[in-house]
Amino acid sequence: MKKRFKLERFSSCIAGAVLCSAAVYAQPAASPAPDHPTITVQGQKFSPLAILTRNMGTLEDQTTPFQPHKIVGNIYYVGTKTLSSFLIVTPQGNILIDSTYERNVPTIQKSIEQLGFKFSDTKILLGSHAHGDHQEGDALVKQLTGAQVMAMAEDLPALRAIKPGGKEHPIDKTLHDNDTVSLGGTTLVAHLTPGHTRGCTTWTTKALEGGKSYNVVINCSLRAPNVVTPEIAKEFDRSFKLVRSLPCDVQVGDHPAQYNLQGKYSKIRNGGPNPFIDPASCNVETDLEEAMFHAILDEQKKAGR
């Protein structure tokens, strides 16, 4: 009975999160969001709930560490099975992208140390967007490392509302579209790609490996809310166009499922070329999310909303 309760509670949480994740845009829902429309992309069917469940996994997945590993050059994965966290290592200290939940900060620390780096060398903390599963741990990371926390201006109100244990959300520097963040010879560019949140930030940088330079894109989620307002539609139209224009050799995202982390990591273990260097896959996730976005819009128009 206890196990059944846990499963039911998780199912309810996932269903409600279709709207909860878009809390910046809509009022709280009185009931779970409907799980439609359904789209087919590359021969596979998806619904809004299917995409959300794919991204989030189980409650255990969200806190279970994934094997830390190098992605390309000086960029490493230090997150959990379903919540991404990236470490960028430089001679002058390191940059961490996405602290995820506060309870995951010790897991991220352990993964960083497992790779042979010091958590205390984290000098800059960045984020993808103002949702708790991506940036709730910011205050604790700052407390433990003294890292400078930087965030996109449009996400500041939502970030300041994230207060685990009553902690104020730290913001040391406000960023704007196309601002750069540099440390130890590595430069990241902050691209405003709103829709999922007002300040959703897609990061780009270059990584050197084997004497070659590769364009790396760290995508912010492009998952549309259950109800798309005209304002959100304009934001997504801009964001899809912008993301497709970014030079890309290596694409990763704020959830590992957005770039088939498990499949690509298995190829690393088997040896051979770096599977993360894969320009052909750079827009696979964008194709999926844009198709769902348009399906939701079409459904709303037919319903006369």
KEDO-954659 format. One record per residue (C-alpha): residue in one letter; z, y, x. Coordinates in steps of 0.001 Angstrom, whole numbers, padded with zeros to 6 digits, always signed. Each point is the difference from the previous one (the first is absolute). Layout:
<sites>
aZYX ...
</sites>
This chain:
<sites>
m+000000+000000+000000 k+000836+002354+002823 k-003344-000678+001683 r-001830+000626-003274 f+001773+003346-000388 k-001112+001080+003456 l-003615-000927-000737 e+000020+001825-003324 r+001575+003073+001557 f-002635+000046+002768 s-002849-000436-002498 s+001292+002901-002039 c+000374+002116+003133 i-003570-000669+001099 a-001434+000744-003448 g+001925+003247-000291 a-000987+001074+003504 v-003586+000604-001108 l+001375+003165-001527 c+003077+000396+002193 s-002112+000329+003143 a-001739+002951-001630 a+003236+001737-000933 v-001189+003224+001603 y-002695+000189-002692 a+001409-001406-003231 q+003138-000129-002092 p+002009-003251+000138 a-001474-002692-002224 a+001993-001489-002853 s-001753-003360+000451 p-001959-001811+002734 a-003526+001236+000611 p-002840-002063-001492 d-001697-002242+002536 h-003617+001007-000464 p-002867+000599+000706 t-001266-002925+002048 i-002634+000369+002703 t-001871-002422+002252 v-000499+000924+003653 q-001622-002368+002489 g+000276-002826-002504 q+003739+000468-000594 k+001611+001315-003174 f+002670+002689+000126 s+002210+001742-002548 p+002363+002907+000740 l+002953-002396+000085 a-001874-002444+002222 i-000655+002762+002554 l+003610+001187-000121 t+001346-003533+000338 r-002370-000671+002897 n+001277+003127+001746 m+003724-000449-000617 g+000439-003778+000003 t+003482-001248-000855 l+003264+001776+000642 e+000478-002372+002920 d-003462+000836+001389 q+000901+003683+000034 t+002920-000583+002367 t-001168-002998+002050 p-001403+001069+003390 f-003571-000875+000870 q-000521-001045+003600 p-000234+003278+001971 h-003272+000243+001903 k-002546+002290+001590 i-002788+001165-002269 v-002134+001857+002534 g+000714+002060+003116 n+003431+001612-000305 i+000401-000692-003740 y+002370-002739-001186 y+001099-001492-003303 v+003783-000026-000559 g+000278-000320-003779 t+000813-002704-002522 k-002241-002490-001781 t-001076+002543-002608 l+001145+003445+001220 s-001789+001407+003019 s+001638+001826+002874 f-001950+000986+003104 l+001200+000878+003493 i-002160+002112+002294 v+001198-000209+003596 t-000496+002819+002497 p+001400+000861+003464 q+002049+002833-001548 g+001539-001991-002824 n-001215-001706-003130 i-001215+000885-003483 l+001073-002025-003031 i-002015+000079-003222 d+001850-001057-003193 s+003686-000881+000121 t-000361-001977-003294 y+003263-000736-001852 e+003232+001050+001687 r+001145-003633+000042 n-003056-000834+002130 v+000828+002419+002824 p+002000-002624+001960 t-002934-002396-000435 i-002414+002593+001379 q+002369+000678+002891 k+000190-003708+000821 s-003803-000333-000122 i-000421+002949+002360 e+002484-001488+002439 q-001633-003409-000306 l-003196+001607+001300 g+001908+001297+003026 f+000371+003631-001092 k+003100+002087-000741 f+000700+001185-003524 s+001732+003016+001513 d-003349+001059+001509 t-001276+000862-003492 k-000691+003730+000293 i-002083+000668-003130 l+000232-001554-003474 l-002981+000333-002334 g-000741-001457-003426 s-002822-000988-002294 h+001389+001239-003327 a+003159+000930-001871 h+001015-003309-001565 g+003229-001777+000877 d-001705-003168+001219 h-001703+002064+002702 q+002364+002838+000921 e+003487-000726-001322 g+001223-000847+003507 d-000924+003356+001547 a+003558+001369+000070 l+001396-003109+001677 v-002774-000092+002618 k+000729+003618+000839 q+003724-000701+000142 l-000506-002907+002416 t-002730+001461+002220 g-000020+003773-000431 a-003730-000190-000808 q-001721+003095-001354 v-001061-000681-003603 m-003341+001477-001057 a-001556-000132-003472 m-002912+001383-002020 a+000900+003147-001952 e-001156-001372-003348 d+002432-002930+000235 l+003113+002011+000877 p+001423+000284-003548 a-000283-003759-000543 l+001405-000784+003446 r+003028+002229-000540 a+000766-002018-003130 i+000303-003182+002097 k+003704-000060+000919 p+001270-003504+000818 g+003781+000016-000086 g-000132+003732-000684 k-001613+000776+003378 e-002129+003137+000067 h-003599-000775+000900 p-000712+001555+003405 i-003080+002187+000453 d-000326+001563+003448 k-003627+001071-000202 t-002356+000580-002916 l-003574-001190+000452 h-003223+001092-001664 d-003426-001568-000392 n-001688-000598+003384 d+003113+000853+002014 t+000410-001982+003205 v+003065-001742+001421 s-000095-000651+003741 l+002279-001834+002403 g-000576-001471+003436 g-003786+000228-000095 t-000378-001398-003527 t-001104+002264-002837 l+000097-000834-003703 v-001764+002009-002705 a+001619+000360-003419 h-002556-000216-002816 l+001168+000970-003479 t-001214-002764-002335 p+001848+000673-003278 g-000058-002003-003194 h+002639-002652+000529 t+002388+002853+000853 r-000684+003693+000450 g+000415-000182+003764 c-001354-003478+000703 t-000941+000117+003685 t-002666-002050+001753 w+000434+000061+003773 t-002771-000328+002565 t+000203-000402+003759 k-001830-001575+002920 a+001166-003051+001915 l-001163-001244+003380 e-000473-003714+000586 g-002086-001822+002569 g-001391+003278+001315 k-001305+000998-003457 s+001183+002595-002493 y+000410-001029-003639 n+000406+002122-003123 v+003116-001099-001899 v+000629+000864-003661 i+003489-000514-001460 n-000656+000266-003727 c+002348+001357-002607 s-000189-001899-003282 l-002895+000852-002300 r+001484-001915-002956 a-000367+001985-003218 p+002818+000348-002540 n-000246-001601-003427 v-001022+003316-001561 v-002381+002264+001919 t+000176+003673-000946 p-002928+002350+000729 e+001969+001486+002904 i+000670-003418+001541 a-003644-000960-000549 k-001123+003008+002046 e+002426-000953+002769 f-001255-003584+000140 d-003659+001078-000047 r+000696+002137+003054 s+002064-002664+001734 f-002492-002848-000431 k-002768+002172+001404 l+002121+001140+002931 v+001243-003477+000945 r-003561-001352+000013 s-001046+002789+002371 l+002582-000820+002677 p-001337-001727+003144 c+001574-003449-000001 d+000108-003023+002292 v+003518-001161-000924 q+001405+000429-003512 v+003611-000676-000975 g+002067+001119-002986 d+003482+000601-001365 h+000024-003537-001432 p-001233-002885+002205 a-002045-001495-002849 q-002197+003092+000113 y-001525-001214+003253 n+000580-003777-000086 l+002732+000063+002634 q+000864-003676-000302 g-003597-001150+000339 k-000702+002227+002970 y+003282-000806+001725 s-000760-003723-000234 k-003180+000663+001987 i+002022+001729+002724 r+002088-003114+000393 n-003145-002083+000360 g-001378+002240+002753 g-003405+001679+000152 p-001054+003607-000708 n+002499+002409-001578 p-000433-000626-003766 f+001407+003420-000880 i-003060+001621+001582 d-002162-000504-003066 p-002065+003014-001158 a-001627-002058-002760 s+003342-000362-001790 c+001002+003675+000158 n-000916+000781-003615 v+000861-003314-001678 e+003273+001349-001404 t-001626+003303-000940 d-002674-001892-001956 l+002669-001889-001929 e+002164+003005-000815 e-002928+002229-000955 a-001358-002683-002335 m+003384-000240-001734 f+000289+003784-000163 h-003336+000290-001817 a+000855-002924-002278 i+003217+001742-001047 l-001904+003241-000632 d-002644-001799-002070 e+002668-001735-002053 q+001763+003301-000669 k-003249+001646-001118 k-000720-002854-002405 a+003511+000332-001391 g-000620+003714-000534 r+002766+001182+002299 
</sites>
